[in-house]
Amino acid sequence: MTLVAIEAALAAGELLRQGFGTNFSISSKEGRHNLVTEYDHKAEKLILDFISQNVPNSHFLAEESGFSGKDKGGICWIVDPLDGTVNFAHQIPTFAVSIAAQRQGKIISGVIFLPITHELFVAEIGKGAFLNGQEIRVSQVRSLEESILATGFPYDLAKNPFHCIDHFTDILKVGIPIRRMGAAAIDLAYTAAGRFEGFFEVELAPWDVAAGKLLVEEAGGKVTSWDNTLFDIHSRATIFASNGHIHNSVSAILNRTV
């Protein structure tokens, strides 16, 4: 299962790498900055076709095509063919392919591939998390003063900016630096690898977080909602992923603005 996801992610990543910086069609979905390119569609078709050919009874939840295939009790593949579309469209080399396999409601494997840096993050439930074949663990930083967090903003931020601004500034007031990569899958992969101490965001879709959530957990981290309760990848609510050591302290700050 995981090997199929890896092969699909690598093939899609190579397609994206070849298309990066070329002329391609771009359109918007729900807002000016919620973009989709022809490479989102091409990469998604490649992934779904490859998995369908190699794993019978698969069905899919993918960003561009939604639900497809028949649920016959097999694997549900949760696919973001190009996380970081805005970056890709603006020739910013920070984007990823994200593929997760779900069985009976549980994510059992996850793959995130960054085509430009050629970093392949892989996790399998109960077997750990890996970057290019080397096991990774979350950061061991325990103090907020030494931490770096990542975040992102929803595409409809202009409709209700104050909620995002409040929790963003509350974190800054504590003195924690914040980075914004523009791709939640990368934020979660970097948290799993110990590059960030944590990541928080709101209104993310299942394909944004499914593979990354497993990566963080298999690397020894923790993933919850902002209020420290169980996080459901289908909820499109709040998510906070961390190394575990700073979880309660940051969760308390985030929960003040929910």
C-alpha positions in Angstrom: 0.0 0.0 0.0 2.7 2.5 1.0 4.9 1.6 -1.9 2.0 2.3 -4.3 1.5 5.7 -2.7 5.3 6.4 -2.9 5.4 5.5 -6.6 2.3 7.6 -7.4 3.7 10.6 -5.4 7.1 10.4 -7.2 5.5 10.2 -10.6 3.2 13.1 -9.9 6.0 15.1 -8.4 8.1 14.6 -11.5 5.2 15.9 -13.6 4.9 19.0 -11.4 8.7 19.5 -11.5 8.7 19.5 -15.3 5.7 21.9 -15.4 7.1 24.3 -12.8 7.9 27.7 -14.3 6.4 26.9 -17.7 3.3 28.5 -19.2 0.1 26.7 -18.1 -3.6 27.6 -17.6 -4.7 29.0 -14.2 -8.2 29.5 -12.9 -9.8 30.3 -9.6 -12.3 28.1 -7.7 -14.0 29.9 -4.8 -12.1 33.1 -4.5 -9.4 35.2 -6.1 -6.5 33.3 -4.4 -8.0 29.8 -4.4 -6.3 28.8 -7.6 -6.2 25.7 -9.7 -3.8 25.0 -12.5 -3.9 22.4 -15.3 -1.1 20.7 -13.4 -3.4 20.1 -10.4 -5.7 18.2 -12.7 -2.9 16.4 -14.6 -1.2 15.3 -11.4 -4.5 14.1 -9.8 -5.4 12.1 -12.8 -2.0 10.4 -12.9 -2.3 9.5 -9.2 -5.8 8.2 -9.3 -5.1 6.2 -12.5 -1.9 4.7 -11.1 -3.5 3.7 -7.8 -6.6 2.3 -9.5 -4.5 0.0 -11.6 -2.4 -1.3 -8.7 -4.9 -1.5 -5.8 -8.3 -3.0 -6.7 -11.4 -1.7 -4.9 -9.8 1.6 -4.2 -12.0 4.7 -3.9 -10.8 8.3 -3.6 -11.3 11.7 -1.9 -9.3 14.1 -4.0 -9.1 17.9 -4.0 -10.1 18.5 -7.6 -12.5 15.6 -8.3 -14.0 15.0 -4.9 -15.3 11.5 -4.2 -14.8 8.9 -6.9 -14.9 5.1 -7.2 -17.1 2.7 -5.3 -16.7 2.0 -1.6 -16.4 -1.7 -1.5 -14.7 -1.9 1.8 -11.3 -1.3 0.4 -8.9 1.6 0.8 -10.0 5.2 0.5 -7.1 7.3 -0.9 -7.1 10.9 0.2 -5.2 13.0 -2.4 -3.9 16.5 -2.8 -2.1 16.4 -6.1 -0.6 19.8 -5.6 -0.6 21.4 -2.1 0.7 24.9 -2.6 -1.0 25.7 -5.9 -0.6 29.5 -5.3 3.1 29.0 -4.8 3.4 26.8 -7.9 1.4 29.3 -10.0 3.7 32.2 -8.9 6.9 30.2 -9.4 7.6 29.9 -5.7 9.3 26.4 -5.3 7.4 25.4 -2.2 4.7 22.8 -3.0 4.1 19.1 -2.4 2.1 16.0 -3.4 0.2 14.5 -0.5 -1.4 11.0 -0.5 -2.9 9.1 2.4 -4.5 5.7 2.6 -7.5 5.3 4.9 -9.0 2.0 6.0 -12.2 1.8 8.1 -11.8 5.4 9.1 -8.2 5.2 10.1 -5.2 6.6 8.2 -2.8 3.7 7.8 -0.1 5.3 5.6 0.9 8.7 4.4 3.3 10.1 1.8 4.3 13.7 1.2 6.7 14.5 -1.6 8.4 17.8 -2.3 9.5 17.7 -6.0 11.9 20.7 -6.0 14.0 19.6 -2.9 13.3 15.9 -3.7 12.3 15.2 -0.1 10.1 12.2 0.4 8.3 11.9 3.7 6.7 8.5 4.5 4.8 7.2 7.5 3.0 3.9 8.1 0.9 3.3 11.2 2.9 1.7 13.9 6.1 1.8 11.9 7.5 5.3 12.3 8.1 8.3 10.0 10.9 8.7 7.5 12.5 11.3 5.3 14.3 9.8 2.3 14.6 6.5 4.1 16.0 7.9 7.4 13.8 7.8 10.5 12.7 11.2 11.7 11.5 12.4 15.1 9.8 15.6 16.3 11.8 18.4 18.0 12.7 18.0 21.6 12.4 21.7 22.3 10.3 22.3 25.5 10.2 26.0 25.9 8.1 28.5 23.9 11.0 30.9 23.7 13.0 28.4 21.6 10.1 27.3 19.4 9.2 28.1 15.9 5.6 27.6 14.7 4.0 27.5 11.2 0.6 28.6 10.2 -1.6 29.4 7.2 -4.8 31.4 6.5 -8.0 30.3 4.8 -8.8 31.5 1.3 -11.8 33.5 2.6 -9.8 35.3 5.2 -11.2 38.7 4.1 -14.7 37.6 5.1 -13.8 37.1 8.7 -10.2 38.3 9.3 -10.3 39.0 13.0 -10.4 35.4 14.2 -7.2 34.6 12.3 -5.6 37.9 13.2 -6.3 37.3 16.9 -4.7 33.9 17.2 -1.8 34.9 15.0 -1.0 38.0 17.1 -1.5 36.1 20.4 1.2 33.7 19.4 3.5 36.6 18.3 3.0 38.4 21.6 4.4 35.4 23.4 7.6 35.8 21.4 7.2 32.8 19.2 8.4 33.3 15.5 5.9 32.2 12.9 6.5 30.9 9.4 4.0 30.6 6.6 5.0 28.1 3.9 1.7 28.2 1.9 1.2 24.4 2.1 -0.2 22.6 5.1 1.3 19.3 4.0 4.8 20.8 4.2 4.1 22.4 7.5 3.1 19.1 9.0 6.0 17.2 7.4 8.4 19.8 8.7 6.9 19.5 12.2 7.4 15.7 12.0 11.0 16.3 11.0 11.7 18.6 13.9 12.1 21.7 11.7 9.1 23.4 13.4 7.9 22.8 16.9 4.3 23.1 15.8 1.7 24.1 13.2 -1.7 25.6 13.6 -4.5 26.5 11.1 -8.2 26.6 10.6 -10.6 25.3 7.9 -8.4 22.8 6.3 -9.7 20.0 4.1 -9.0 16.3 4.6 -6.5 16.2 1.8 -4.5 19.0 3.4 -3.9 17.1 6.6 -4.4 13.3 6.3 -0.9 12.3 5.4 0.7 15.0 7.5 -1.2 14.1 10.6 0.1 10.5 10.5 3.6 11.7 9.9 3.6 13.9 13.0 2.1 11.2 15.2 4.5 8.5 13.9 7.4 10.9 14.5 6.4 11.1 18.2 4.3 14.3 18.0 0.7 15.2 18.9 -2.2 16.4 16.7 -5.4 17.8 18.2 -7.9 20.6 17.7 -7.0 23.9 19.3 -8.9 23.1 22.5 -6.7 19.9 22.9 -9.6 17.6 21.9 -9.6 14.9 19.3 -8.9 16.1 15.8 -11.1 14.8 13.0 -9.5 15.3 9.5 -13.0 15.7 8.0 -14.1 18.5 10.4 -12.6 21.5 8.6 -12.2 23.0 12.1 -9.0 23.9 13.9 -5.8 21.8 13.9 -2.7 22.1 16.1 0.2 19.7 15.6 3.3 19.8 17.7 6.2 18.0 19.2 4.1 17.3 22.2 6.3 19.2 24.7 4.8 22.6 23.9 1.3 21.3 23.1 -0.6 22.3 26.3 1.0 25.7 26.5 0.3 26.7 22.9 -3.1 25.1 22.9 -4.1 27.3 25.8 -3.1 30.4 23.8 -4.9 29.3 20.7 -8.0 28.2 22.6 -8.5 31.8 23.9 -9.4 33.0 20.5 -11.6 30.1 19.3 
